[in-house]
Amino acid sequence: MDSLTQLALGASLSVAVMGRRTAAWKAAAWGAVAGTLPDLDVLLQHGDPVLDMVLHRAESHSLLYLTLLAGPLGWLAAWATSTPQLRGRWMLALFAALFTHPLLDLMTVYGTQVLQPFTDEAYGVGSLFIIDPAYTLPLLAGVGAALWWQAGKGLWVNGMALVLSTAYIGWSVLAQGLALEQARQALRAQGIQPTRILATPAPLNTLLWRIVVMEDNRYLEGHWSVFDSGRPLSLRAYPRDAALLAQQAAHPHVQRLARFSDGFFSLTQDAAGHLWLTDLRMGQEPAYVFRFDLGPPPAPGQPVPRSVQATQRFELQAGLRWLSVRALGGDVQPPGVVP
């Protein structure tokens, strides 16, 4: 999730655990720090944009390592706040803030290596968009209430905000299941037997879901809203160059992204001979966040050229207009799609 959400979750959990034992602002500040720490790995550069992508949310998001960090960080908080008698409580509060960071990231589609160092497999449920105000705003309100009232009422509001935000995660998983079932029904009706199906929320909400279906020679994309009222799911097909994929199967970056994206990727070659590698999970046709120019295919024995990230985005106002209509069940084409 985005940094503001992780900060809010860490602060809210720390306030809830510390209760009235210390000033709410101290608990919130230390929780915010702990909730933000794992994402500092974005400052690490690995020499190539593809590597930067697949190595993000790795060791810094390990449940084991963050558990081990909770002790020293709790000790530091107790020392800095002159509350040595609360050392154990600080450790528990900051453990909650640290441990839930990768668990929340796990709900997004990006991929989080929560089981480092035992495996570098990146896991992702994909039921939450990386920025979702419906999840974040209750947490911010809860922390704000705890800081404003500085007493039992504020702590109660903060606790209810945690319950509400957690329930929202449950709803997102349920809605994702509904979207997947709609996709399976549509595929069965069309006689399509896909290799993989993905349902992930459109930006900023859990009402509208993007469906991605992978086949050997093509992939399909469509959108389903919880307000579609039985309207059949419409899927648009895009070519996938199976021959090019077979030719470049040994390319290190192709192998990395194929594994990291669980097969939801495409590889194309332009007129200049450059290979273009795209993660199909984040974005939508024709605009994707993680799209890389790999350069020409390297000759045998030659080093792989450094990739160049070429993020594409829709014009903001057009995208928001489409999103606001389509999320409520309106039958409109996505930006950039030719009818």
NORWO-V962475 format. One record per residue. N is the residue number from 1. SS is DSSP state (helix for helix, strand for strand, loop for the rest). PSI is psi in whole degrees, 0 to 359 (* if undefined). NEAR is the number of other ideal C-beta (glycine too) atoms within 12 Angstrom. Layout:
BEGIN
{{N,SS,PSI,NEAR} {N,SS,PSI,NEAR}}
END
This chain:
BEGIN
{{1,loop,170,41} {2,loop,163,27} {3,helix,323,24} {4,helix,318,24} {5,helix,315,38} {6,helix,322,38} {7,helix,314,32} {8,helix,318,40} {9,helix,315,46} {10,helix,316,45} {11,helix,316,45} {12,helix,316,50} {13,helix,318,43} {14,helix,318,53} {15,helix,318,46} {16,helix,319,39} {17,helix,320,39} {18,helix,330,38} {19,helix,228,25} {20,helix,8,23} {21,helix,338,25} {22,loop,170,30} {23,loop,139,23} {24,helix,325,36} {25,helix,327,22} {26,helix,315,31} {27,helix,317,45} {28,helix,319,41} {29,helix,313,29} {30,helix,323,45} {31,helix,322,49} {32,helix,319,35} {33,helix,311,32} {34,helix,322,42} {35,helix,339,45} {36,helix,333,30} {37,helix,312,32} {38,helix,332,41} {39,helix,0,33} {40,helix,352,19} {41,helix,347,27} {42,helix,343,20} {43,helix,344,12} {44,loop,132,16} {45,loop,132,14} {46,loop,8,19} {47,loop,357,13} {48,loop,135,26} {49,helix,325,29} {50,helix,317,38} {51,helix,319,23} {52,helix,323,26} {53,helix,307,35} {54,helix,344,34} {55,loop,1,26} {56,loop,151,31} {57,loop,44,41} {58,loop,246,34} {59,helix,327,26} {60,helix,347,29} {61,helix,14,42} {62,loop,127,29} {63,helix,323,30} {64,helix,309,21} {65,helix,321,28} {66,helix,327,36} {67,helix,318,23} {68,helix,329,18} {69,helix,336,28} {70,helix,323,37} {71,helix,302,21} {72,helix,323,22} {73,helix,323,35} {74,helix,320,37} {75,helix,317,22} {76,helix,319,22} {77,helix,318,40} {78,helix,319,29} {79,helix,315,17} {80,helix,332,20} {81,loop,7,27} {82,loop,43,14} {83,loop,63,25} {84,helix,334,16} {85,helix,345,13} {86,helix,17,30} {87,helix,314,26} {88,helix,321,21} {89,helix,321,30} {90,helix,320,38} {91,helix,318,31} {92,helix,317,31} {93,helix,316,44} {94,helix,333,46} {95,helix,316,32} {96,helix,317,35} {97,helix,319,47} {98,helix,314,44} {99,helix,325,37} {100,helix,345,41} {101,helix,303,47} {102,helix,331,41} {103,helix,321,32} {104,helix,318,45} {105,helix,328,40} {106,loop,335,30} {107,loop,348,38} {108,loop,172,38} {109,loop,349,39} {110,loop,310,37} {111,loop,126,36} {112,strand,129,38} {113,loop,68,34} {114,loop,341,35} {115,loop,17,21} {116,loop,144,25} {117,loop,11,16} {118,loop,330,13} {119,loop,148,15} {120,loop,18,22} {121,loop,133,20} {122,loop,120,34} {123,strand,146,27} {124,loop,124,34} {125,loop,318,28} {126,loop,23,38} {127,loop,353,34} {128,loop,139,41} {129,loop,155,38} {130,loop,333,35} {131,loop,119,21} {132,loop,103,34} {133,helix,328,24} {134,helix,335,27} {135,helix,318,40} {136,helix,318,32} {137,helix,319,22} {138,helix,322,30} {139,helix,315,47} {140,helix,320,27} {141,helix,320,26} {142,helix,315,38} {143,helix,318,42} {144,helix,319,24} {145,helix,319,30} {146,helix,322,43} {147,helix,328,27} {148,helix,312,19} {149,helix,334,19} {150,loop,31,23} {151,loop,194,17} {152,helix,321,15} {153,helix,317,17} {154,helix,319,30} {155,helix,324,31} {156,helix,316,20} {157,helix,318,30} {158,helix,317,43} {159,helix,319,26} {160,helix,327,22} {161,helix,321,33} {162,helix,319,35} {163,helix,315,19} {164,helix,316,23} {165,helix,324,37} {166,helix,320,27} {167,helix,325,18} {168,helix,322,30} {169,helix,318,33} {170,helix,316,20} {171,helix,319,25} {172,helix,322,35} {173,helix,319,23} {174,helix,314,19} {175,helix,323,34} {176,helix,318,36} {177,helix,320,23} {178,helix,318,27} {179,helix,319,36} {180,helix,321,30} {181,helix,321,20} {182,helix,319,32} {183,helix,316,36} {184,helix,320,22} {185,helix,317,20} {186,helix,321,29} {187,helix,320,27} {188,helix,319,17} {189,helix,331,14} {190,helix,2,20} {191,loop,27,8} {192,loop,132,25} {193,loop,92,14} {194,loop,162,29} {195,loop,329,21} {196,strand,149,26} {197,strand,138,38} {198,strand,136,36} {199,strand,120,39} {200,strand,146,43} {201,strand,146,44} {202,loop,165,41} {203,loop,137,36} {204,loop,10,24} {205,loop,173,32} {206,loop,22,37} {207,loop,326,32} {208,strand,131,35} {209,strand,136,42} {210,strand,128,43} {211,strand,129,43} {212,strand,128,46} {213,strand,126,36} {214,strand,135,34} {215,loop,174,25} {216,loop,315,19} {217,loop,4,19} {218,strand,167,22} {219,strand,155,38} {220,strand,149,33} {221,strand,140,39} {222,strand,174,38} {223,strand,141,44} {224,strand,131,42} {225,strand,148,35} {226,loop,348,29} {227,loop,16,21} {228,loop,346,26} {229,loop,49,13} {230,loop,2,13} {231,loop,132,18} {232,loop,143,18} {233,loop,126,34} {234,loop,127,26} {235,loop,134,31} {236,strand,136,25} {237,strand,143,21} {238,strand,141,26} {239,strand,149,19} {240,loop,121,30} {241,loop,91,25} {242,helix,324,20} {243,helix,317,15} {244,helix,319,24} {245,helix,319,28} {246,helix,321,15} {247,helix,324,15} {248,loop,22,31} {249,loop,334,16} {250,loop,356,16} {251,loop,126,31} {252,helix,319,25} {253,helix,324,40} {254,helix,317,37} {255,helix,318,22} {256,helix,312,31} {257,helix,327,41} {258,helix,318,28} {259,helix,316,22} {260,helix,325,37} {261,loop,4,39} {262,loop,35,26} {263,loop,359,28} {264,loop,74,39} {265,strand,165,41} {266,strand,155,39} {267,strand,125,37} {268,strand,168,31} {269,strand,129,24} {270,loop,181,16} {271,loop,335,8} {272,loop,359,11} {273,loop,4,16} {274,strand,142,23} {275,strand,137,35} {276,strand,122,35} {277,strand,128,43} {278,strand,130,41} {279,strand,115,42} {280,loop,359,40} {281,loop,332,39} {282,loop,109,35} {283,strand,198,34} {284,strand,161,40} {285,loop,134,29} {286,loop,19,22} {287,strand,122,27} {288,strand,146,33} {289,loop,315,26} {290,loop,90,37} {291,strand,131,34} {292,strand,134,39} {293,strand,112,29} {294,strand,356,36} {295,strand,186,27} {296,strand,153,19} {297,loop,131,25} {298,loop,143,22} {299,loop,155,10} {300,loop,130,9} {301,loop,354,6} {302,loop,150,11} {303,loop,152,12} {304,loop,128,28} {305,loop,153,23} {306,loop,132,21} {307,loop,162,33} {308,strand,124,20} {309,strand,134,25} {310,loop,74,21} {311,loop,136,19} {312,loop,139,24} {313,loop,151,20} {314,loop,159,25} {315,loop,130,13} {316,helix,310,14} {317,helix,318,11} {318,helix,320,19} {319,helix,318,25} {320,helix,324,18} {321,helix,313,18} {322,helix,315,29} {323,helix,317,29} {324,helix,327,21} {325,helix,314,23} {326,helix,326,34} {327,loop,333,32} {328,loop,14,19} {329,loop,4,19} {330,loop,142,21} {331,loop,83,20} {332,loop,149,22} {333,loop,144,21} {334,loop,155,32} {335,loop,141,28} {336,loop,351,21} {337,loop,126,23} {338,loop,123,10} {339,loop,*,9}}
END
